[in-house]
Amino acid sequence: MHTIRSWLTDWVGRILPNSQAVSFALLLVVGCVAVVSLGRILMPVFAAGIIAYLLEALVVMGMRRKLPRLISVIVVYIFFLTLLVIIIVGLLPLLYKQTEQLIGQIPAMVNSGQSLVMQLPEKYPHFITQDQINEIMGSVRQELVTSGQTMLGYSYASIVSVITLTIYLVLVPLLVFFFMKDKDQIMDWVSQYLPKDSNLSSRVWREVDAQIGNYVRGKFFEIGVLLVASYVTFSVMSLNYSLLLAVLMGLSVIIPYVGATLVTFPVMIVAFFQWGVSDDFWYLMLAYGIIQALDGVVLVPLLFSEVVNLHPVGIMVAILFFGGIWGFWGVFFAIPLATLVQAVLTAWPRLGEADGDIEPVR
């Protein structure tokens, strides 16, 4: 019994060695519980807070050029609204149209693919038989029927989705403006409910702010560069559904290592059914490979060399964990959240470190 009590005392001493650590641990627990339990209800608030946080860098740039904060906020907000209108009015209808066209072409693609697959037993009788081909095609047809039923189910829920989207389009921009305009007042109000002795929390926030802010802004820039480069390349080569595939390529960088692999298949399939195994097909795949190589070799090191210091295994675990909890947004913010965890563990006081040993706020 004495041994167990001694072990527990030592464990508590390692985990919570001083009062600041206790306060910070409680703050983390309360924050996590609030996000998990109220995430769906307060999602517009969380989304607006994240957008305002990302736009704050532009506001600060304006203030450095001697603009008053309110004027800088208004200029950045107008830029944000303009970008939002371009995406909603210009980009989304084109994406919807190309997606609709691609879905309409799927039956023809399946028939062409079936004809090619049915020739395999004649060409390679020692490797695959006609019965195996029939079994594979039956499975594919079943999957297509299931996918069609799922899409039909989504169409029934589209009215609710439209209402939710409308609410988001009204609430989120308003919240973004007030978060940017009244940032100091909001921070002062929140600080009233935080412990006065918060050097540890401030130290973690400084590190997280530097890491996450730069990472997310760099990731948006990477998405934009890759999207534009892909769209120009696909359009010049007259690839079908060039805008849709370019958007997929841009979004693929959200999931490191995996996204680039996954987006290769739709690009390859569309090119194959458009040109077959011809010179155009290989030229496109060469251009696609060059874009991916430039992204991995030039763009990513340039944007993130000093931002993220996570092992690839840690990145994969973070994507699986946070993606399982929050879906798409969990995947998008997996690396920033993993960076937050790393910053907490790095700044956490070690055994024997007293309150006075913690670096004060500068």
DRENFINU-740557 format. One record per residue (C-alpha): residue number from 0; x, y, z negated. Coordinates in nm, 3 decimals. Layout:
BEGIN
<site><n>NUM</n><east>X</east><north>Y</north><up>Z</up></site>
...
// end
This chain:
BEGIN
<site><n>0</n><east>0.000</east><north>0.000</north><up>0.000</up></site>
<site><n>1</n><east>0.282</east><north>0.234</north><up>-0.092</up></site>
<site><n>2</n><east>0.450</east><north>0.156</north><up>0.243</up></site>
<site><n>3</n><east>0.134</east><north>0.240</north><up>0.441</up></site>
<site><n>4</n><east>0.086</east><north>0.565</north><up>0.248</up></site>
<site><n>5</n><east>0.448</east><north>0.660</north><up>0.310</up></site>
<site><n>6</n><east>0.414</east><north>0.582</north><up>0.682</up></site>
<site><n>7</n><east>0.097</east><north>0.793</north><up>0.710</up></site>
<site><n>8</n><east>0.261</east><north>1.082</north><up>0.527</up></site>
<site><n>9</n><east>0.562</east><north>1.068</north><up>0.758</up></site>
<site><n>10</n><east>0.337</east><north>1.047</north><up>1.067</up></site>
<site><n>11</n><east>0.128</east><north>1.347</north><up>0.959</up></site>
<site><n>12</n><east>0.448</east><north>1.534</north><up>0.886</up></site>
<site><n>13</n><east>0.575</east><north>1.470</north><up>1.237</up></site>
<site><n>14</n><east>0.249</east><north>1.564</north><up>1.408</up></site>
<site><n>15</n><east>0.143</east><north>1.857</north><up>1.192</up></site>
<site><n>16</n><east>0.458</east><north>1.997</north><up>1.033</up></site>
<site><n>17</n><east>0.333</east><north>2.350</north><up>0.958</up></site>
<site><n>18</n><east>0.023</east><north>2.568</north><up>0.937</up></site>
<site><n>19</n><east>0.061</east><north>2.705</north><up>1.289</up></site>
<site><n>20</n><east>0.055</east><north>2.353</north><up>1.429</up></site>
<site><n>21</n><east>-0.263</east><north>2.280</north><up>1.235</up></site>
<site><n>22</n><east>-0.430</east><north>2.596</north><up>1.372</up></site>
<site><n>23</n><east>-0.314</east><north>2.523</north><up>1.723</up></site>
<site><n>24</n><east>-0.433</east><north>2.160</north><up>1.702</up></site>
<site><n>25</n><east>-0.778</east><north>2.274</north><up>1.590</up></site>
<site><n>26</n><east>-0.788</east><north>2.528</north><up>1.873</up></site>
<site><n>27</n><east>-0.704</east><north>2.258</north><up>2.128</up></site>
<site><n>28</n><east>-0.968</east><north>2.021</north><up>1.991</up></site>
<site><n>29</n><east>-1.239</east><north>2.288</north><up>1.992</up></site>
<site><n>30</n><east>-1.144</east><north>2.398</north><up>2.344</up></site>
<site><n>31</n><east>-1.146</east><north>2.043</north><up>2.481</up></site>
<site><n>32</n><east>-1.481</east><north>1.962</north><up>2.319</up></site>
<site><n>33</n><east>-1.633</east><north>2.284</north><up>2.456</up></site>
<site><n>34</n><east>-1.509</east><north>2.219</north><up>2.811</up></site>
<site><n>35</n><east>-1.617</east><north>1.852</north><up>2.815</up></site>
<site><n>36</n><east>-1.957</east><north>1.903</north><up>2.652</up></site>
<site><n>37</n><east>-2.054</east><north>2.235</north><up>2.814</up></site>
<site><n>38</n><east>-1.864</east><north>2.198</north><up>3.143</up></site>
<site><n>39</n><east>-2.169</east><north>2.139</north><up>3.364</up></site>
<site><n>40</n><east>-2.380</east><north>2.406</north><up>3.195</up></site>
<site><n>41</n><east>-2.116</east><north>2.678</north><up>3.191</up></site>
<site><n>42</n><east>-1.942</east><north>2.582</north><up>3.516</up></site>
<site><n>43</n><east>-2.013</east><north>2.925</north><up>3.678</up></site>
<site><n>44</n><east>-1.847</east><north>3.092</north><up>3.379</up></site>
<site><n>45</n><east>-1.544</east><north>2.863</north><up>3.396</up></site>
<site><n>46</n><east>-1.518</east><north>2.905</north><up>3.776</up></site>
<site><n>47</n><east>-1.541</east><north>3.285</north><up>3.748</up></site>
<site><n>48</n><east>-1.281</east><north>3.288</north><up>3.472</up></site>
<site><n>49</n><east>-1.038</east><north>3.086</north><up>3.684</up></site>
<site><n>50</n><east>-1.093</east><north>3.309</north><up>3.990</up></site>
<site><n>51</n><east>-1.048</east><north>3.625</north><up>3.782</up></site>
<site><n>52</n><east>-0.730</east><north>3.479</north><up>3.632</up></site>
<site><n>53</n><east>-0.591</east><north>3.410</north><up>3.980</up></site>
<site><n>54</n><east>-0.684</east><north>3.756</north><up>4.107</up></site>
<site><n>55</n><east>-0.522</east><north>3.922</north><up>3.805</up></site>
<site><n>56</n><east>-0.182</east><north>3.902</north><up>3.977</up></site>
<site><n>57</n><east>-0.316</east><north>4.122</north><up>4.261</up></site>
<site><n>58</n><east>-0.462</east><north>4.365</north><up>4.009</up></site>
<site><n>59</n><east>-0.123</east><north>4.391</north><up>3.835</up></site>
<site><n>60</n><east>0.046</east><north>4.452</north><up>4.172</up></site>
<site><n>61</n><east>-0.190</east><north>4.745</north><up>4.230</up></site>
<site><n>62</n><east>-0.120</east><north>4.886</north><up>3.886</up></site>
<site><n>63</n><east>0.254</east><north>4.870</north><up>3.953</up></site>
<site><n>64</n><east>0.189</east><north>5.097</north><up>4.250</up></site>
<site><n>65</n><east>0.047</east><north>5.359</north><up>4.011</up></site>
<site><n>66</n><east>-0.319</east><north>5.272</north><up>4.073</up></site>
<site><n>67</n><east>-0.553</east><north>5.297</north><up>3.771</up></site>
<site><n>68</n><east>-0.670</east><north>4.954</north><up>3.658</up></site>
<site><n>69</n><east>-1.033</east><north>5.019</north><up>3.755</up></site>
<site><n>70</n><east>-0.936</east><north>5.126</north><up>4.108</up></site>
<site><n>71</n><east>-0.704</east><north>4.825</north><up>4.142</up></site>
<site><n>72</n><east>-0.984</east><north>4.594</north><up>4.022</up></site>
<site><n>73</n><east>-1.229</east><north>4.742</north><up>4.274</up></site>
<site><n>74</n><east>-0.982</east><north>4.702</north><up>4.563</up></site>
<site><n>75</n><east>-0.905</east><north>4.341</north><up>4.471</up></site>
<site><n>76</n><east>-1.275</east><north>4.266</north><up>4.419</up></site>
<site><n>77</n><east>-1.362</east><north>4.402</north><up>4.765</up></site>
<site><n>78</n><east>-1.089</east><north>4.179</north><up>4.910</up></site>
<site><n>79</n><east>-1.234</east><north>3.881</north><up>4.722</up></site>
<site><n>80</n><east>-1.590</east><north>3.951</north><up>4.845</up></site>
<site><n>81</n><east>-1.467</east><north>3.997</north><up>5.204</up></site>
<site><n>82</n><east>-1.284</east><north>3.663</north><up>5.193</up></site>
<site><n>83</n><east>-1.593</east><north>3.498</north><up>5.043</up></site>
<site><n>84</n><east>-1.818</east><north>3.634</north><up>5.319</up></site>
<site><n>85</n><east>-1.574</east><north>3.520</north><up>5.590</up></site>
<site><n>86</n><east>-1.572</east><north>3.168</north><up>5.446</up></site>
<site><n>87</n><east>-1.950</east><north>3.146</north><up>5.403</up></site>
<site><n>88</n><east>-2.057</east><north>3.317</north><up>5.726</up></site>
<site><n>89</n><east>-1.771</east><north>3.230</north><up>5.958</up></site>
<site><n>90</n><east>-1.603</east><north>2.910</north><up>5.843</up></site>
<site><n>91</n><east>-1.876</east><north>2.695</north><up>5.684</up></site>
<site><n>92</n><east>-2.118</east><north>2.701</north><up>5.983</up></site>
<site><n>93</n><east>-1.840</east><north>2.591</north><up>6.216</up></site>
<site><n>94</n><east>-1.737</east><north>2.316</north><up>5.977</up></site>
<site><n>95</n><east>-2.098</east><north>2.200</north><up>5.949</up></site>
<site><n>96</n><east>-2.137</east><north>2.194</north><up>6.327</up></site>
<site><n>97</n><east>-1.818</east><north>1.995</north><up>6.384</up></site>
<site><n>98</n><east>-1.904</east><north>1.755</north><up>6.102</up></site>
<site><n>99</n><east>-2.248</east><north>1.698</north><up>6.257</up></site>
<site><n>100</n><east>-2.089</east><north>1.633</north><up>6.597</up></site>
<site><n>101</n><east>-1.837</east><north>1.390</north><up>6.448</up></site>
<site><n>102</n><east>-2.110</east><north>1.196</north><up>6.266</up></site>
<site><n>103</n><east>-2.303</east><north>1.178</north><up>6.593</up></site>
<site><n>104</n><east>-1.999</east><north>1.026</north><up>6.765</up></site>
<site><n>105</n><east>-1.942</east><north>0.758</north><up>6.501</up></site>
<site><n>106</n><east>-2.172</east><north>0.495</north><up>6.667</up></site>
<site><n>107</n><east>-1.984</east><north>0.535</north><up>6.998</up></site>
<site><n>108</n><east>-1.651</east><north>0.508</north><up>6.815</up></site>
<site><n>109</n><east>-1.770</east><north>0.195</north><up>6.638</up></site>
<site><n>110</n><east>-1.880</east><north>0.037</north><up>6.966</up></site>
<site><n>111</n><east>-1.545</east><north>0.118</north><up>7.128</up></site>
<site><n>112</n><east>-1.360</east><north>-0.015</north><up>6.829</up></site>
<site><n>113</n><east>-1.572</east><north>-0.330</north><up>6.833</up></site>
<site><n>114</n><east>-1.486</east><north>-0.392</north><up>7.198</up></site>
<site><n>115</n><east>-1.116</east><north>-0.360</north><up>7.119</up></site>
<site><n>116</n><east>-1.142</east><north>-0.586</north><up>6.815</up></site>
<site><n>117</n><east>-1.336</east><north>-0.853</north><up>7.006</up></site>
<site><n>118</n><east>-1.043</east><north>-0.885</north><up>7.248</up></site>
<site><n>119</n><east>-0.800</east><north>-0.976</north><up>6.970</up></site>
<site><n>120</n><east>-0.884</east><north>-1.352</north><up>6.959</up></site>
<site><n>121</n><east>-0.806</east><north>-1.379</north><up>7.331</up></site>
<site><n>122</n><east>-0.474</east><north>-1.199</north><up>7.299</up></site>
<site><n>123</n><east>-0.364</east><north>-1.345</north><up>6.965</up></site>
<site><n>124</n><east>-0.550</east><north>-1.677</north><up>6.916</up></site>
<site><n>125</n><east>-0.294</east><north>-1.806</north><up>6.666</up></site>
<site><n>126</n><east>-0.341</east><north>-1.512</north><up>6.428</up></site>
<site><n>127</n><east>-0.716</east><north>-1.443</north><up>6.432</up></site>
<site><n>128</n><east>-1.028</east><north>-1.634</north><up>6.535</up></site>
<site><n>129</n><east>-1.368</east><north>-1.533</north><up>6.666</up></site>
<site><n>130</n><east>-1.536</east><north>-1.631</north><up>6.336</up></site>
<site><n>131</n><east>-1.304</east><north>-1.401</north><up>6.143</up></site>
<site><n>132</n><east>-1.383</east><north>-1.118</north><up>6.383</up></site>
<site><n>133</n><east>-1.759</east><north>-1.173</north><up>6.339</up></site>
<site><n>134</n><east>-1.719</east><north>-1.172</north><up>5.963</up></site>
<site><n>135</n><east>-1.521</east><north>-0.847</north><up>5.971</up></site>
<site><n>136</n><east>-1.770</east><north>-0.675</north><up>6.201</up></site>
<site><n>137</n><east>-2.060</east><north>-0.787</north><up>5.980</up></site>
<site><n>138</n><east>-1.891</east><north>-0.629</north><up>5.680</up></site>
<site><n>139</n><east>-1.832</east><north>-0.307</north><up>5.874</up></site>
<site><n>140</n><east>-2.199</east><north>-0.290</north><up>5.979</up></site>
<site><n>141</n><east>-2.309</east><north>-0.344</north><up>5.619</up></site>
<site><n>142</n><east>-2.083</east><north>-0.065</north><up>5.500</up></site>
<site><n>143</n><east>-2.223</east><north>0.170</north><up>5.766</up></site>
<site><n>144</n><east>-2.581</east><north>0.090</north><up>5.660</up></site>
<site><n>145</n><east>-2.492</east><north>0.155</north><up>5.295</up></site>
<site><n>146</n><east>-2.320</east><north>0.483</north><up>5.384</up></site>
<site><n>147</n><east>-2.624</east><north>0.592</north><up>5.585</up></site>
<site><n>148</n><east>-2.856</east><north>0.522</north><up>5.293</up></site>
<site><n>149</n><east>-2.625</east><north>0.719</north><up>5.063</up></site>
<site><n>150</n><east>-2.624</east><north>1.017</north><up>5.300</up></site>
<site><n>151</n><east>-3.003</east><north>0.998</north><up>5.318</up></site>
<site><n>152</n><east>-3.015</east><north>1.013</north><up>4.939</up></site>
<site><n>153</n><east>-2.800</east><north>1.323</north><up>4.948</up></site>
<site><n>154</n><east>-3.041</east><north>1.486</north><up>5.191</up></site>
<site><n>155</n><east>-3.327</east><north>1.441</north><up>4.943</up></site>
<site><n>156</n><east>-3.121</east><north>1.624</north><up>4.682</up></site>
<site><n>157</n><east>-3.024</east><north>1.903</north><up>4.921</up></site>
<site><n>158</n><east>-3.296</east><north>2.140</north><up>4.792</up></site>
<site><n>159</n><east>-3.153</east><north>2.123</north><up>4.440</up></site>
<site><n>160</n><east>-2.804</east><north>2.173</north><up>4.582</up></site>
<site><n>161</n><east>-2.915</east><north>2.483</north><up>4.776</up></site>
<site><n>162</n><east>-3.071</east><north>2.633</north><up>4.463</up></site>
<site><n>163</n><east>-2.758</east><north>2.562</north><up>4.261</up></site>
<site><n>164</n><east>-2.536</east><north>2.708</north><up>4.533</up></site>
<site><n>165</n><east>-2.750</east><north>3.023</north><up>4.548</up></site>
<site><n>166</n><east>-2.717</east><north>3.071</north><up>4.173</up></site>
<site><n>167</n><east>-2.341</east><north>3.025</north><up>4.199</up></site>
<site><n>168</n><east>-2.314</east><north>3.277</north><up>4.484</up></site>
<site><n>169</n><east>-2.490</east><north>3.539</north><up>4.272</up></site>
<site><n>170</n><east>-2.350</east><north>3.469</north><up>3.925</up></site>
<site><n>171</n><east>-1.987</east><north>3.387</north><up>4.000</up></site>
<site><n>172</n><east>-1.898</east><north>3.710</north><up>4.189</up></site>
<site><n>173</n><east>-2.066</east><north>3.921</north><up>3.919</up></site>
<site><n>174</n><east>-1.881</east><north>3.737</north><up>3.644</up></site>
<site><n>175</n><east>-1.552</east><north>3.770</north><up>3.832</up></site>
<site><n>176</n><east>-1.591</east><north>4.148</north><up>3.846</up></site>
<site><n>177</n><east>-1.669</east><north>4.184</north><up>3.476</up></site>
<site><n>178</n><east>-1.391</east><north>3.944</north><up>3.376</up></site>
<site><n>179</n><east>-1.139</east><north>4.156</north><up>3.569</up></site>
<site><n>180</n><east>-1.282</east><north>4.494</north><up>3.470</up></site>
<site><n>181</n><east>-1.324</east><north>4.419</north><up>3.096</up></site>
<site><n>182</n><east>-1.030</east><north>4.183</north><up>3.052</up></site>
<site><n>183</n><east>-0.882</east><north>4.371</north><up>2.754</up></site>
<site><n>184</n><east>-1.215</east><north>4.397</north><up>2.572</up></site>
<site><n>185</n><east>-1.287</east><north>4.027</north><up>2.625</up></site>
<site><n>186</n><east>-0.941</east><north>3.925</north><up>2.505</up></site>
<site><n>187</n><east>-0.976</east><north>4.147</north><up>2.196</up></site>
<site><n>188</n><east>-1.313</east><north>3.993</north><up>2.120</up></site>
<site><n>189</n><east>-1.178</east><north>3.638</north><up>2.154</up></site>
<site><n>190</n><east>-0.872</east><north>3.717</north><up>1.941</up></site>
<site><n>191</n><east>-1.097</east><north>3.807</north><up>1.648</up></site>
<site><n>192</n><east>-1.184</east><north>3.440</north><up>1.609</up></site>
<site><n>193</n><east>-0.829</east><north>3.309</north><up>1.646</up></site>
<site><n>194</n><east>-0.589</east><north>3.256</north><up>1.354</up></site>
<site><n>195</n><east>-0.372</east><north>3.561</north><up>1.280</up></site>
<site><n>196</n><east>-0.061</east><north>3.344</north><up>1.256</up></site>
<site><n>197</n><east>-0.056</east><north>3.232</north><up>1.621</up></site>
<site><n>198</n><east>0.308</east><north>3.246</north><up>1.731</up></site>
<site><n>199</n><east>0.293</east><north>2.882</north><up>1.842</up></site>
<site><n>200</n><east>-0.023</east><north>2.940</north><up>2.049</up></site>
<site><n>201</n><east>0.134</east><north>3.250</north><up>2.207</up></site>
<site><n>202</n><east>0.452</east><north>3.061</north><up>2.295</up></site>
<site><n>203</n><east>0.254</east><north>2.781</north><up>2.461</up></site>
<site><n>204</n><east>0.039</east><north>3.034</north><up>2.649</up></site>
<site><n>205</n><east>0.342</east><north>3.220</north><up>2.784</up></site>
<site><n>206</n><east>0.484</east><north>2.901</north><up>2.930</up></site>
<site><n>207</n><east>0.149</east><north>2.778</north><up>3.062</up></site>
<site><n>208</n><east>0.066</east><north>3.118</north><up>3.211</up></site>
<site><n>209</n><east>0.394</east><north>3.126</north><up>3.403</up></site>
<site><n>210</n><east>0.358</east><north>2.766</north><up>3.524</up></site>
<site><n>211</n><east>-0.013</east><north>2.741</north><up>3.604</up></site>
<site><n>212</n><east>-0.058</east><north>3.087</north><up>3.754</up></site>
<site><n>213</n><east>0.231</east><north>3.044</north><up>3.994</up></site>
<site><n>214</n><east>0.133</east><north>2.688</north><up>4.079</up></site>
<site><n>215</n><east>-0.231</east><north>2.758</north><up>4.163</up></site>
<site><n>216</n><east>-0.152</east><north>3.073</north><up>4.361</up></site>
<site><n>217</n><east>0.122</east><north>2.887</north><up>4.547</up></site>
<site><n>218</n><east>-0.116</east><north>2.598</north><up>4.615</up></site>
<site><n>219</n><east>-0.377</east><north>2.829</north><up>4.768</up></site>
<site><n>220</n><east>-0.104</east><north>2.984</north><up>4.985</up></site>
<site><n>221</n><east>0.013</east><north>2.637</north><up>5.092</up></site>
<site><n>222</n><east>-0.343</east><north>2.536</north><up>5.182</up></site>
<site><n>223</n><east>-0.384</east><north>2.849</north><up>5.394</up></site>
<site><n>224</n><east>-0.053</east><north>2.807</north><up>5.578</up></site>
<site><n>225</n><east>-0.111</east><north>2.439</north><up>5.650</up></site>
<site><n>226</n><east>-0.471</east><north>2.503</north><up>5.761</up></site>
<site><n>227</n><east>-0.372</east><north>2.780</north><up>6.004</up></site>
<site><n>228</n><east>-0.072</east><north>2.590</north><up>6.142</up></site>
<site><n>229</n><east>-0.279</east><north>2.274</north><up>6.194</up></site>
<site><n>230</n><east>-0.570</east><north>2.459</north><up>6.355</up></site>
<site><n>231</n><east>-0.344</east><north>2.642</north><up>6.600</up></site>
<site><n>232</n><east>-0.165</east><north>2.318</north><up>6.690</up></site>
<site><n>233</n><east>-0.484</east><north>2.114</north><up>6.731</up></site>
<site><n>234</n><east>-0.654</east><north>2.391</north><up>6.933</up></site>
<site><n>235</n><east>-0.358</east><north>2.432</north><up>7.168</up></site>
<site><n>236</n><east>-0.359</east><north>2.055</north><up>7.227</up></site>
<site><n>237</n><east>-0.742</east><north>2.059</north><up>7.274</up></site>
<site><n>238</n><east>-0.807</east><north>1.802</north><up>7.000</up></site>
<site><n>239</n><east>-1.174</east><north>1.751</north><up>6.920</up></site>
<site><n>240</n><east>-1.299</east><north>1.875</north><up>6.581</up></site>
<site><n>241</n><east>-0.980</east><north>2.079</north><up>6.541</up></site>
<site><n>242</n><east>-1.119</east><north>2.310</north><up>6.271</up></site>
<site><n>243</n><east>-1.261</east><north>2.024</north><up>6.064</up></site>
<site><n>244</n><east>-0.936</east><north>1.827</north><up>6.081</up></site>
<site><n>245</n><east>-0.731</east><north>2.139</north><up>6.002</up></site>
<site><n>246</n><east>-0.940</east><north>2.203</north><up>5.690</up></site>
<site><n>247</n><east>-0.890</east><north>1.842</north><up>5.586</up></site>
<site><n>248</n><east>-0.515</east><north>1.883</north><up>5.631</up></site>
<site><n>249</n><east>-0.517</east><north>2.201</north><up>5.423</up></site>
<site><n>250</n><east>-0.714</east><north>2.038</north><up>5.142</up></site>
<site><n>251</n><east>-0.496</east><north>1.727</north><up>5.152</up></site>
<site><n>252</n><east>-0.217</east><north>1.910</north><up>4.966</up></site>
<site><n>253</n><east>-0.440</east><north>1.919</north><up>4.657</up></site>
<site><n>254</n><east>-0.353</east><north>1.554</north><up>4.595</up></site>
<site><n>255</n><east>0.027</east><north>1.519</north><up>4.612</up></site>
<site><n>256</n><east>0.167</east><north>1.218</north><up>4.798</up></site>
<site><n>257</n><east>-0.178</east><north>1.063</north><up>4.851</up></site>
<site><n>258</n><east>-0.359</east><north>1.342</north><up>5.038</up></site>
<site><n>259</n><east>-0.116</east><north>1.357</north><up>5.329</up></site>
<site><n>260</n><east>-0.149</east><north>0.980</north><up>5.377</up></site>
<site><n>261</n><east>-0.529</east><north>0.981</north><up>5.364</up></site>
<site><n>262</n><east>-0.575</east><north>1.267</north><up>5.612</up></site>
<site><n>263</n><east>-0.353</east><north>1.089</north><up>5.866</up></site>
<site><n>264</n><east>-0.627</east><north>0.835</north><up>5.940</up></site>
<site><n>265</n><east>-0.903</east><north>1.074</north><up>6.061</up></site>
<site><n>266</n><east>-0.650</east><north>1.268</north><up>6.272</up></site>
<site><n>267</n><east>-0.519</east><north>0.946</north><up>6.426</up></site>
<site><n>268</n><east>-0.868</east><north>0.801</north><up>6.484</up></site>
<site><n>269</n><east>-1.005</east><north>1.113</north><up>6.653</up></site>
<site><n>270</n><east>-0.696</east><north>1.141</north><up>6.875</up></site>
<site><n>271</n><east>-0.709</east><north>0.771</north><up>6.966</up></site>
<site><n>272</n><east>-1.076</east><north>0.776</north><up>7.073</up></site>
<site><n>273</n><east>-1.021</east><north>1.099</north><up>7.265</up></site>
<site><n>274</n><east>-0.706</east><north>1.003</north><up>7.456</up></site>
<site><n>275</n><east>-0.628</east><north>0.639</north><up>7.380</up></site>
<site><n>276</n><east>-0.265</east><north>0.537</north><up>7.343</up></site>
<site><n>277</n><east>-0.142</east><north>0.798</north><up>7.591</up></site>
<site><n>278</n><east>0.123</east><north>1.069</north><up>7.602</up></site>
<site><n>279</n><east>-0.123</east><north>1.322</north><up>7.455</up></site>
<site><n>280</n><east>-0.182</east><north>1.093</north><up>7.160</up></site>
<site><n>281</n><east>0.189</east><north>1.060</north><up>7.083</up></site>
<site><n>282</n><east>0.252</east><north>1.433</north><up>7.134</up></site>
<site><n>283</n><east>-0.020</east><north>1.508</north><up>6.882</up></site>
<site><n>284</n><east>0.116</east><north>1.260</north><up>6.628</up></site>
<site><n>285</n><east>0.463</east><north>1.410</north><up>6.675</up></site>
<site><n>286</n><east>0.328</east><north>1.761</north><up>6.612</up></site>
<site><n>287</n><east>0.132</east><north>1.634</north><up>6.312</up></site>
<site><n>288</n><east>0.446</east><north>1.472</north><up>6.170</up></site>
<site><n>289</n><east>0.646</east><north>1.793</north><up>6.218</up></site>
<site><n>290</n><east>0.382</east><north>1.996</north><up>6.030</up></site>
<site><n>291</n><east>0.380</east><north>1.750</north><up>5.741</up></site>
<site><n>292</n><east>0.761</east><north>1.741</north><up>5.733</up></site>
<site><n>293</n><east>0.789</east><north>2.121</north><up>5.728</up></site>
<site><n>294</n><east>0.535</east><north>2.132</north><up>5.446</up></site>
<site><n>295</n><east>0.724</east><north>1.878</north><up>5.239</up></site>
<site><n>296</n><east>1.078</east><north>1.991</north><up>5.316</up></site>
<site><n>297</n><east>1.041</east><north>2.370</north><up>5.346</up></site>
<site><n>298</n><east>0.714</east><north>2.503</north><up>5.209</up></site>
<site><n>299</n><east>0.677</east><north>2.295</north><up>4.891</up></site>
<site><n>300</n><east>1.036</east><north>2.351</north><up>4.765</up></site>
<site><n>301</n><east>1.006</east><north>2.722</north><up>4.848</up></site>
<site><n>302</n><east>0.680</east><north>2.765</north><up>4.655</up></site>
<site><n>303</n><east>0.715</east><north>2.520</north><up>4.369</up></site>
<site><n>304</n><east>1.085</east><north>2.458</north><up>4.307</up></site>
<site><n>305</n><east>1.077</east><north>2.645</north><up>3.975</up></site>
<site><n>306</n><east>0.711</east><north>2.595</north><up>3.886</up></site>
<site><n>307</n><east>0.638</east><north>2.229</north><up>3.826</up></site>
<site><n>308</n><east>0.878</east><north>1.992</north><up>3.657</up></site>
<site><n>309</n><east>0.674</east><north>1.674</north><up>3.635</up></site>
<site><n>310</n><east>0.773</east><north>1.318</north><up>3.719</up></site>
<site><n>311</n><east>0.575</east><north>1.166</north><up>4.012</up></site>
<site><n>312</n><east>0.434</east><north>0.902</north><up>3.776</up></site>
<site><n>313</n><east>0.307</east><north>1.178</north><up>3.549</up></site>
<site><n>314</n><east>0.146</east><north>1.350</north><up>3.849</up></site>
<site><n>315</n><east>-0.032</east><north>1.030</north><up>3.955</up></site>
<site><n>316</n><east>-0.159</east><north>0.962</north><up>3.601</up></site>
<site><n>317</n><east>-0.283</east><north>1.321</north><up>3.572</up></site>
<site><n>318</n><east>-0.470</east><north>1.296</north><up>3.904</up></site>
<site><n>319</n><east>-0.639</east><north>0.969</north><up>3.803</up></site>
<site><n>320</n><east>-0.724</east><north>1.089</north><up>3.452</up></site>
<site><n>321</n><east>-0.854</east><north>1.440</north><up>3.519</up></site>
<site><n>322</n><east>-1.011</east><north>1.338</north><up>3.852</up></site>
<site><n>323</n><east>-1.206</east><north>1.068</north><up>3.669</up></site>
<site><n>324</n><east>-1.335</east><north>1.326</north><up>3.421</up></site>
<site><n>325</n><east>-1.414</east><north>1.628</north><up>3.643</up></site>
<site><n>326</n><east>-1.414</east><north>1.491</north><up>3.998</up></site>
<site><n>327</n><east>-1.283</east><north>1.724</north><up>4.272</up></site>
<site><n>328</n><east>-1.195</east><north>2.009</north><up>4.036</up></site>
<site><n>329</n><east>-1.020</east><north>1.765</north><up>3.805</up></site>
<site><n>330</n><east>-0.804</east><north>1.653</north><up>4.098</up></site>
<site><n>331</n><east>-0.735</east><north>2.013</north><up>4.202</up></site>
<site><n>332</n><east>-0.630</east><north>2.121</north><up>3.853</up></site>
<site><n>333</n><east>-0.463</east><north>1.791</north><up>3.758</up></site>
<site><n>334</n><east>-0.108</east><north>1.925</north><up>3.785</up></site>
<site><n>335</n><east>-0.183</east><north>2.254</north><up>3.602</up></site>
<site><n>336</n><east>-0.353</east><north>2.057</north><up>3.324</up></site>
<site><n>337</n><east>-0.061</east><north>1.816</north><up>3.310</up></site>
<site><n>338</n><east>0.166</east><north>2.120</north><up>3.287</up></site>
<site><n>339</n><east>-0.043</east><north>2.242</north><up>2.995</up></site>
<site><n>340</n><east>0.005</east><north>1.909</north><up>2.818</up></site>
<site><n>341</n><east>0.379</east><north>1.923</north><up>2.886</up></site>
<site><n>342</n><east>0.398</east><north>2.280</north><up>2.755</up></site>
<site><n>343</n><east>0.215</east><north>2.180</north><up>2.436</up></site>
<site><n>344</n><east>0.449</east><north>1.887</north><up>2.376</up></site>
<site><n>345</n><east>0.755</east><north>2.103</north><up>2.448</up></site>
<site><n>346</n><east>0.651</east><north>2.385</north><up>2.218</up></site>
<site><n>347</n><east>0.519</east><north>2.159</north><up>1.942</up></site>
<site><n>348</n><east>0.728</east><north>2.206</north><up>1.625</up></site>
<site><n>349</n><east>0.939</east><north>1.910</north><up>1.526</up></site>
<site><n>350</n><east>0.974</east><north>1.741</north><up>1.189</up></site>
<site><n>351</n><east>1.125</east><north>1.976</north><up>0.935</up></site>
<site><n>352</n><east>1.058</east><north>2.290</north><up>1.138</up></site>
<site><n>353</n><east>0.888</east><north>2.546</north><up>0.916</up></site>
<site><n>354</n><east>0.656</east><north>2.831</north><up>1.013</up></site>
<site><n>355</n><east>0.942</east><north>3.078</north><up>1.005</up></site>
<site><n>356</n><east>1.141</east><north>2.873</north><up>1.255</up></site>
<site><n>357</n><east>0.886</east><north>2.929</north><up>1.529</up></site>
<site><n>358</n><east>0.980</east><north>3.190</north><up>1.782</up></site>
<site><n>359</n><east>0.785</east><north>3.510</north><up>1.716</up></site>
<site><n>360</n><east>0.569</east><north>3.675</north><up>1.979</up></site>
<site><n>361</n><east>0.749</east><north>3.937</north><up>2.190</up></site>
// end
